[in-house]
Amino acid sequence: MNDTLVTLVGNAATGVEFRETATGGMARFRFAVTPRRWDREKQLWTDGHTSFYTVWAWRTLALNLSGSVSVGEPLVVHGRLKVREEEREGQRRTFVDIEAVAVGHDLTRGTAAFRRVMRAEPALTARVGSVDGAGPAPGASAEPEEVAGPGGPDGSGGPDGSRRRRSTDRQKAAKELASVP
């Protein structure tokens, strides 16, 4: 496939609008990207022209965006570039959309705390190429295997009693499914 993949660094210009659809969640928000250049003569940074994009996200990414992103937050958006033209009120307008593959906070401008979301959605764990998309990959366990943390195999886990999870065939199948166009 000949998609144009781009990575943009900017700020959320609007709040995330989330809707449930027949195929899962859908979210969109406007994204502002302003280039900064060093002006040697004035010895200071100057802002260039701000470009605005509409970022679209689907399914789990859409749901996670709605709970994670607020107006003005610095973000890094990676996805497929889509340019479309429409005629509105007799004028031709150009719109630039990004179909997001991944979105994250820009950690050069602040800190973030990551929280893993565990969901059991059949579509995310379906075997690639399955007819109904309802079952897990053959040999996949229902849940990721718990592994004792740095505290050792005595069941104590980490220093705070926590446990980490080992990737399973089910999670690998979900990643493969996510990479299929």
C-alpha positions, 0 to 999 in steps of 0.5 A: 500500500502506498500510504503517506505516513507522517509524524507531526509535533504540535498541540491539541487545538480542540478537545477530543470528540468521541463517538461510538459507531457500529464498528467501534469508537471514533475520535477526532480533534484539531491539531496545531503545528507551528514551526519555530526558527532561530532568527540570527539577526534578532537572536531569538526564536520566531514562530512560523505559520501555524498549520491545522490538521484534523486527527482521526482515530478509531477503536481503542486508540479513539477511546484512549485519546478521549480519556488522555488528551486535553486542549493545549497539550503537546503531542506527537501524532503518527499516521496516514496523511489524507488530503481532500477537497470539498466545495462549500458555499461555492468555494473550493476548500482543502482539508488535511486529515491524519488517520492516527496510528499512534499518539503520545504526549511530547515528553520534551515539554513535560512528563506523563504517567502511563496507565495500561488499559486491559480490555477483552475485545474479540476483534483485537485478539482475533487470529489474522485471516479468521472468518468471524474474527471472534476467537483468539489465536490458537494456543493463546491463553485467556490472560497474559501470564503473570511473572514474578517481579524483581522480588523473585519467584516466591510470589512477592513480585516487585518491592511493592508487591506488583507483578508484571505481565509477559506478552502472550500469543494473544497479544502478538495476534492483536499487534499483527491485526492492528498492522493489517490495513 
